[in-house]
Amino acid sequence: MSHVFHRSPDPIIAVKAEGCWIHGNDGATYLDAAGGAVVSNIGHGDEGVLSAMTRHMATLDYLHPSVFTSVTLEDYAAALAPRLPMDDPRVFPTTGGSEAVETALKMTRAYHLARGEEERVVIVSREMSYHGNTLWALDVSGREPLRRPYEPWLGRSVKVPAVTEYRCPSSTHPDGCAQWHVDRLDETLQRVGPGRVAAFVAEPIGGATLGAATPPEGYWPAIAELCRRHGVLLVVDEVMTGFGRTGSWFGIDHYGVRPDILATAKGAAGGYWPLGLAVASGEVHETLAGGFIHGFTFSHFPAGAAAAHAVLDRLVAGGLVEAAATKGEWLLGALRDRIGDSPLVGDVRGIGLLLAVELVADRETKTPFPRSERMAERLTATARELGLLVYPSTGCADGTDGDLVMLGPPLVIDHDEMGLIVDRLGKTLETM
Ligand code: PLP
């Protein structure tokens, strides 16, 4: 009997991982087509990262972040700063995405308090979003299956409609969708009172809930302009889209927008350390001027910075961000050719190496399968039997029904391995 409180009933015991492959103790080998939970961007077992961490740990372990900093962290932040889509960014390291989002949200409150705008307390976010599982991050999330048990503890944030091309809520679709969404946010700001809104928080490209959902043309610049006009801080959640995943350093780079605050994690340390980052623009940081009441015992952990710096170096040296764009284009095309006509598949979409396959009961009407059929889970289990790991998500159609699986392989994946993903996913769908 195990004494671990597992997340699922029957986890595979992993014994070794290298590149895009994970080996189980039963002798089975799995192609990690989702990088775990879209985390492993430079692949498993990278010697450069391991030796950077060992070198660092030989001299420094824990330091209290209120008392010390380290050359390791200072160097990492300096190397990262020019890649971030912000002016004079200041990096606040955490131990994961939810903590980074919580930190980012608290920064918005501290910013408005410092400016004497105490009444700015409301956070606006989007339906069908995901920002994390701690309570405030969950509250701004619109992911119903995860929210449902905790609803009595939630309800302080205000939502605007989800941004999804496949199930676009805009009455003007397929034209004018960006403006339709901007109008909804504008209406919401007017209803709440623009002077009461602290921030708008959103994923630049919809991640786990909507499955690699890109926004319509013109959406982000118009949203950013609206926020600025009303003194509402723009917070982008790049936990899944950061560090090259979508073929640019950050997802928001595709749209030429510079946020006030950014949260990121997953690919930051590529799975070698549990690291998140909340990043404030220079202007936000200067406004807080030492008045940010917040912290965690394990924030600013130097070993995390050592791992993340080595991951950053690997991304740059390997040209992996650019590679994600070209490889992703090939993989998306190959997937559409192989499974696009499957009666179970409604849509194959994505950008860079952040891709998703949405399953439907009826391709014409886009009717989802009822939840009771557990299609995402069945696909995931069948794929696993064929040696392919994908990342399932449910509720994308209406909060309950709607099945998709995400693909987010390490950016180091080669052509043969991408071919295997296509082949195994094709066989999976034929077997179901
Ligand atoms: N934000 C986004 C966009 C995410 O995709 C996730 C996790 O999937 C989170 C926040 C939460 O991150 P973590 O699971 O590291 O707490």
Residues whose N, C-alpha, C, O or C-beta is under 5 A from the ligand:
A	BS01	PLP	G96 G97 S98 E99 Y130 H131 G132 E203 G207 A208 D237 V239 M240 A265
